[in-house]
Amino acid sequence: MPQTLSTAELRRQNRNRIYQHLYHTSEPVTKQAISKNLSLSLPTITQNFRDLMESGLIRWGHSLDSTGGRKPKTIEIIDDARIAIGIEITRDTLRLVVVDLRGNRLTDAVVPCRFSNDDSYFTLLSTEVERLIQSNRLDRNKLLGVGIAFPGILAAKTSLIELAPSLNIRKMMVETLTKHIRYPVRVENDATSGGRAETWDSSDQALRAYVSIGEGVGGCIMNGSQPYFGSNGRAGEFGHMRIVPEGRTCLCGQKGCFEAYCSATRLSHDFDCSLDSFFIHLKEGTTRYVNAWESYLDHLALGLNNIRMMLDCDIVLGGMVSQYLGSYLGALNARLRELDSFDSPHRYLTLSRLGAYSNATGAALAFIHDFIRQI
């Protein structure tokens, strides 16, 4: 026998349907249009509008031309009615962002600091969150939470970080990382966060692989807007597939990993310079840098081709290195075509829309996603 919804639950569902309709409709919307599109009565629409306005989530927009009688008014979402903070942790940097309900980046900050597994670093996380809030005069009452994009494998359904090779972490409790942050907080794999950010406003339900290249190489498999985690929460760990048997030693302890050849450190730490400096030398045609870059592109194409062969889907390339790749995308695609066993009819590789901010943005969007679902 079908379960009867309580009046309160039915009202909540209607409220959520109305908000979702407003959120996902690009054209101006009136009360009458919502009533027609959702098959809800005007009194029901009016009551839910009142609830949503009292919560500070919507407001009246502009008046439309009248077709007779009173001019109808549009309704619009208040984008900054709620906000969320995202933090990406890497070995040498904290990258922080603030996003609104639409996923717009309101502000950001980059803090150079070396990761250390001690209380001074965990305290620093809280300090930088507070600094971001205070310096931008953010309303704490609007803050949904703080999402942390972490370069490691998190155990499925537990609060344990199993492994983070680039940070030399094995078996660390999530609470250790977050204990000083006084807002709701959640930690997830950095590439999972990046995959969410890259598919945030897409209605396309296609399968995609997201590859994040920073101080490590991470990945995520997105089925539409939903990440696929695998049986043990390790799906998409592309950085630790081997592309060169018995090759360079990776931070994970194995040899020949994708990450050992294509992380950003191959271009910065190996040359004792910043990424900006590396690409300046590259553009100047300095032989040492050109040779290193050619080898880098060879290995990058090899890893991306392997992902394509395994998943047969489009690939989005993000992370720190992606922001420099625009001028070299043709050379990379040429290598991918040479490696393609099936002569793909179209280019399957695109660069991230958000570049170095994908992972931090996606971590914040986890809170936005949950909030919008429960309105």
Salt bridges, closest charged atoms under 4 A:
GLU9 OE2 - ARG12 NH2 3.30
ASP51 OD2 - ARG11 NH2 2.81
GLU76 OE2 - ARG59 NE 2.91
ASP79 OD1 - ARG102 NE 3.27
GLU88 OE1 - ARG95 NH1 3.53
ASP92 OD1 - ARG114 NH1 2.65
ASP92 OD2 - HIS269 NE2 3.49
ASP108 OD2 - ARG105 NE 3.13
ASP119 OD1 - LYS179 NZ 3.24
ASP119 OD1 - HIS180 NE2 2.85
GLU128 OE1 - ARG131 NE 3.13
GLU130 OE1 - ARG140 NH2 2.69
GLU130 OE2 - ARG182 NE 3.17
GLU162 OE1 - ARG234 NH2 3.49
GLU188 OE2 - ARG196 NH1 2.46
GLU198 OE1 - ARG353 NE 3.81
ASP201 OD1 - ARG353 NH2 3.78
ASP204 OD2 - ARG208 NH2 3.04
GLU259 OE1 - HIS240 NE2 3.62
ASP270 OD2 - ARG248 NH2 3.27
ASP270 OD2 - ARG266 NE 2.84
GLU284 OE1 - HIS281 ND1 3.81
GLU294 OE1 - ARG335 NH2 2.49
ASP298 OD1 - ARG335 NE 2.72
ASP314 OD1 - ARG308 NH1 3.82
ASP314 OD1 - HIS346 NE2 3.24
ASP370 OD2 - ARG186 NH1 2.78
ASP370 OD1 - HIS369 ND1 3.21
